[in-house]
Amino acid sequence: MIAERPIVVGIDASAGADAALRWALADAATYKAQVRVVCAYPRTVAYDPMLRWSGLPEPELEDAREVAADVVAKAGRKSRRRH
């Protein structure tokens, strides 16, 4: 049976995330599914009376993207070493 939908797993830099990724990869092998790895980064929201709600300034948002990309890349390297 080939899965129509990917298995989505959220990760961070924790040991629990490593376990979640291992589970997702094993499950994907069973169901012949793709794995989509995602990493969330907390977004700081501030209130400015002139702008209303605003998110991270662009440089900080780019830093958050880099951190998330690094976490996902490290997880990928770990999983390739195990399989």
GROMACS elastic network, one bead per residue, 0.5 to 0.9 nm:
[ bonds ]
;  ai    aj funct       b0    kb
    1    30     6  0.87590   500
    1    31     6  0.61767   500
    1    32     6  0.70762   500
    2    31     6  0.58038   500
    2    32     6  0.50941   500
    2    33     6  0.64356   500
    3     6     6  0.71326   500
    3     7     6  0.89546   500
    3    28     6  0.84598   500
    3    31     6  0.57851   500
    3    32     6  0.60167   500
    3    33     6  0.50203   500
    3    34     6  0.80392   500
    4    33     6  0.73038   500
    4    34     6  0.89446   500
    5    33     6  0.69351   500
    5    34     6  0.75339   500
    6    28     6  0.80371   500
    6    33     6  0.55510   500
    6    35     6  0.53898   500
    6    36     6  0.62894   500
    7    24     6  0.65704   500
    7    25     6  0.85124   500
    7    27     6  0.80921   500
    7    28     6  0.67302   500
    7    33     6  0.66674   500
    7    34     6  0.62209   500
    7    36     6  0.60225   500
    7    37     6  0.84172   500
    8    24     6  0.76311   500
    8    34     6  0.86136   500
    8    35     6  0.58851   500
    8    37     6  0.59382   500
    8    38     6  0.72824   500
    9    17     6  0.85555   500
    9    20     6  0.68231   500
    9    21     6  0.64711   500
    9    24     6  0.65910   500
    9    35     6  0.73872   500
    9    36     6  0.63768   500
    9    37     6  0.51551   500
    9    38     6  0.62362   500
    9    39     6  0.85658   500
   10    17     6  0.72459   500
   10    20     6  0.77940   500
   10    21     6  0.80169   500
   10    36     6  0.85812   500
   10    37     6  0.59804   500
   10    39     6  0.55539   500
   10    40     6  0.75166   500
   11    14     6  0.77084   500
   11    16     6  0.82370   500
   11    18     6  0.74369   500
   11    20     6  0.74716   500
   11    21     6  0.73418   500
   11    37     6  0.70854   500
   11    38     6  0.62425   500
   11    39     6  0.52361   500
   11    40     6  0.77336   500
   11    71     6  0.77035   500
   11    72     6  0.74093   500
   11    75     6  0.81967   500
   12    15     6  0.86524   500
   12    16     6  0.84649   500
   12    17     6  0.58096   500
   12    18     6  0.83925   500
   12    38     6  0.87141   500
   12    39     6  0.60654   500
   12    40     6  0.75969   500
   12    41     6  0.87251   500
   12    68     6  0.79202   500
   12    71     6  0.62799   500
   12    72     6  0.78987   500
   12    75     6  0.88288   500
   13    16     6  0.84454   500
   13    17     6  0.66701   500
   13    18     6  0.79042   500
   13    71     6  0.62196   500
   13    72     6  0.88981   500
   13    74     6  0.87948   500
   13    75     6  0.83716   500
   14    17     6  0.52224   500
   14    18     6  0.67125   500
   14    19     6  0.89828   500
   15    18     6  0.50449   500
   15    19     6  0.64395   500
   15    20     6  0.87186   500
   16    19     6  0.50799   500
   16    20     6  0.62041   500
   16    21     6  0.86570   500
   17    21     6  0.61251   500
   17    22     6  0.85808   500
   17    75     6  0.87072   500
   18    21     6  0.51576   500
   18    22     6  0.62398   500
   18    23     6  0.86589   500
   18    75     6  0.71764   500
   18    78     6  0.84818   500
   18    79     6  0.85806   500
   19    22     6  0.50962   500
   19    23     6  0.61826   500
   19    24     6  0.86087   500
   20    23     6  0.51030   500
   20    24     6  0.61361   500
   20    25     6  0.86522   500
   21    24     6  0.50113   500
   21    25     6  0.61375   500
   21    26     6  0.85714   500
   21    35     6  0.89827   500
   21    37     6  0.80127   500
   21    75     6  0.77698   500
   21    79     6  0.77480   500
   22    25     6  0.52061   500
   22    26     6  0.61810   500
   22    27     6  0.85591   500
   22    79     6  0.71823   500
   22    82     6  0.89050   500
   23    26     6  0.51702   500
   23    27     6  0.60558   500
   23    28     6  0.84416   500
   24    27     6  0.50941   500
   24    28     6  0.59471   500
   24    29     6  0.85881   500
   24    35     6  0.68998   500
   25    29     6  0.62297   500
   25    30     6  0.87326   500
   25    33     6  0.88655   500
   25    34     6  0.85456   500
   25    35     6  0.68186   500
   25    79     6  0.81982   500
   26    29     6  0.51756   500
   26    30     6  0.64363   500
   26    31     6  0.88919   500
   27    30     6  0.50729   500
   27    31     6  0.62987   500
   27    32     6  0.81955   500
   27    33     6  0.79297   500
   28    31     6  0.52133   500
   28    32     6  0.53571   500
   28    34     6  0.61762   500
   28    35     6  0.65492   500
   29    32     6  0.50196   500
   29    33     6  0.66542   500
   29    34     6  0.85347   500
   30    33     6  0.78379   500
   31    34     6  0.89411   500
   37    72     6  0.69058   500
   37    75     6  0.88921   500
   37    76     6  0.88591   500
   38    68     6  0.82663   500
   38    72     6  0.71482   500
   39    68     6  0.55402   500
   39    69     6  0.77663   500
   39    71     6  0.73168   500
   39    72     6  0.67519   500
   40    43     6  0.88983   500
   40    64     6  0.89190   500
   40    68     6  0.67989   500
   41    64     6  0.63179   500
   41    65     6  0.79230   500
   41    67     6  0.81506   500
   41    68     6  0.67559   500
   42    64     6  0.84078   500
   43    55     6  0.69117   500
   43    56     6  0.66308   500
   43    61     6  0.82482   500
   43    64     6  0.85186   500
   44    54     6  0.86814   500
   44    55     6  0.60123   500
   44    56     6  0.58128   500
   45    53     6  0.69355   500
   45    54     6  0.58617   500
   45    56     6  0.66423   500
   46    52     6  0.85176   500
   46    53     6  0.60612   500
   46    54     6  0.56104   500
   46    55     6  0.64252   500
   46    56     6  0.81913   500
   47    50     6  0.88131   500
   47    51     6  0.76606   500
   47    52     6  0.57393   500
   47    54     6  0.63044   500
   47    55     6  0.88065   500
   48    51     6  0.52244   500
   48    52     6  0.50481   500
   48    53     6  0.62098   500
   48    54     6  0.71239   500
   49    52     6  0.52182   500
   49    53     6  0.81196   500
   51    54     6  0.68187   500
   54    57     6  0.83316   500
   55    58     6  0.88286   500
   55    61     6  0.85491   500
   56    59     6  0.80137   500
   56    60     6  0.59503   500
   56    61     6  0.55716   500
   57    60     6  0.55095   500
   57    61     6  0.61632   500
   57    62     6  0.87659   500
   58    62     6  0.61522   500
   58    63     6  0.86554   500
   59    62     6  0.51589   500
   59    63     6  0.63480   500
   59    64     6  0.87865   500
   60    64     6  0.62471   500
   60    65     6  0.86886   500
   61    64     6  0.50431   500
   61    65     6  0.63197   500
   61    66     6  0.87249   500
   62    65     6  0.50284   500
   62    66     6  0.62499   500
   62    67     6  0.87002   500
   63    66     6  0.50733   500
   63    67     6  0.62412   500
   63    68     6  0.86624   500
   64    67     6  0.51186   500
   64    68     6  0.61965   500
   64    69     6  0.85666   500
   65    68     6  0.51231   500
   65    69     6  0.60544   500
   65    70     6  0.85293   500
   66    69     6  0.50539   500
   66    70     6  0.60836   500
   66    71     6  0.86595   500
   67    70     6  0.51188   500
   67    71     6  0.63013   500
   67    72     6  0.87613   500
   68    71     6  0.51651   500
   68    72     6  0.62947   500
   68    73     6  0.86182   500
   69    72     6  0.51744   500
   69    73     6  0.60688   500
   69    74     6  0.86118   500
   70    73     6  0.50596   500
   70    74     6  0.61173   500
   70    75     6  0.85474   500
   71    74     6  0.52735   500
   71    75     6  0.62401   500
   71    76     6  0.86924   500
   72    75     6  0.51148   500
   72    76     6  0.62113   500
   72    77     6  0.87706   500
   73    76     6  0.50490   500
   73    77     6  0.63112   500
   73    78     6  0.87188   500
   74    77     6  0.51342   500
   74    78     6  0.62443   500
   74    79     6  0.86555   500
   75    78     6  0.50956   500
   75    79     6  0.61499   500
   75    80     6  0.86371   500
   76    79     6  0.51604   500
   76    80     6  0.61915   500
   76    81     6  0.87038   500
   77    80     6  0.52259   500
   77    81     6  0.63635   500
   77    82     6  0.88777   500
   78    81     6  0.52544   500
   78    82     6  0.65045   500
   78    83     6  0.89715   500
   79    82     6  0.51596   500
   79    83     6  0.63169   500
   80    83     6  0.52622   500
